[in-house]
Amino acid sequence: QDNMANATRFFELRRATAPPQAAIGPAEKMLVICEIDGQKAGALYDVLKEFADRGVNMTRIESRPARTELGAYIFFFDLDVADNEEALRTSVEAVARKSKWLKDLGSFPVVRATP
């Protein structure tokens, strides 16, 4: 049986004359995924407070059930990569300590459509 039959695939499409990826610009966002203890009151607040206390702007938050136990959720955070990389790094480290697990999926540029 094909294990990839029910998998999401991503493809990058661009014109042959498109500029190379490096020309898009510097990283502006960072994606972090973590699972917090949904049984503990205030667990999400504790995580969000780590970003807020350090002035890290969160541009998107999304949750999905972890499907491991009742009340367990996985959270996806898009964070602004600002001039203060130290604040971003320390906030992610603090969130990792308050999470069951955390994955930093890295930074990426934001491509804006031109009219």
N, C-alpha and C positions, 0 to 999 in steps of 0.2 A: 504494500500500500504506500502511496506517495505521502510522506509526512508534510510536504509543502502544499498540499492541495487546498488547505484552508488557512492560508497565511496571507498577511498583508504585505504587498510589495510596493516599493516606492521607486519611481523613475524620474530622473532629471531630464527635462526636455529643453533644448535651446537651439536657436538658429546657429548655423555653421559659422556665421560672422559675429556671434555674441562674444563679448569680452570674456577673458578667463575668469574663473571663480574669484581669484584674489582681487580682481578689479571691482568687485561688488562693494566692498567696504569693510571696515573693522567690525568685530563682534559687538552687537548691541544688546543681545538677550542671552540668558542662560536658562537651561531647562533642568529642573531637579525633580525627582520622583521619590516619594517616601511613603512608608506605612506607619501610621501612629496607632497608639492603643486607644481604640474607640470605647473601651470600657471605663476609661479614666475621665472623669468630668474635667473639662477645661484643657484637654490635651491639644486640641487644635489651636486654642488661644495661646497656649505656651509656645507652640511652633511659630505662629504668626508674630508673636511678641518679639522673638529673636530677630526677625527681619526689621520690624518697626523700630526697635531700640537702636539699631545700627544705621537707620536711614536708608535701608535697601528697599527700593520700590518694586512691588510685586504687580505685574501687569495682567496676570491671569492666574486663576486658581480653578482647578477642576478636580472632582473626586469621582472615584469608581469603587464599587464594592470589591474587597480583596478576595472574596469567595473562599476564604480559609476558615472564617468563623463569623458568627453574628456580631455586628458592630465594628468589624474591621474594614477600614477604608484605605485606599491608596490615593495619595494626593499628588497632582501635577502642578508645579509652580513655574511660571515664566517670570524671571527676575531681570530687571534692568542691570546691565553691566555699566556701572557708572565709573567715574574717575577714581573712586575709592575702592580699589580691588581688595584691600585689607578687610574692610567692613563686609564685603560680599563673602570672602573666604571664611572669616570668623563666624558669620551668621550661619553659613551652610554647615560648618563644623558643629555649632551649637545645636542646630536642628537634627543633625545626625545622632547626637547624644540623646536626644529626646524621642527618637524614632526607633521602631523595631529594625528597620533597615532604610538606607538612603542610597540613591544612585544619582550621580552628577552626570547628565548626558552631554554636558559641554556647552560651549557658547556658539552663537551663530549670528550672522548679519541679518538685518531686516531689509528685504527687497520691497521697495515701494513702486507701485504702478505709476507710470507717467501718462498724463492725458493725451 
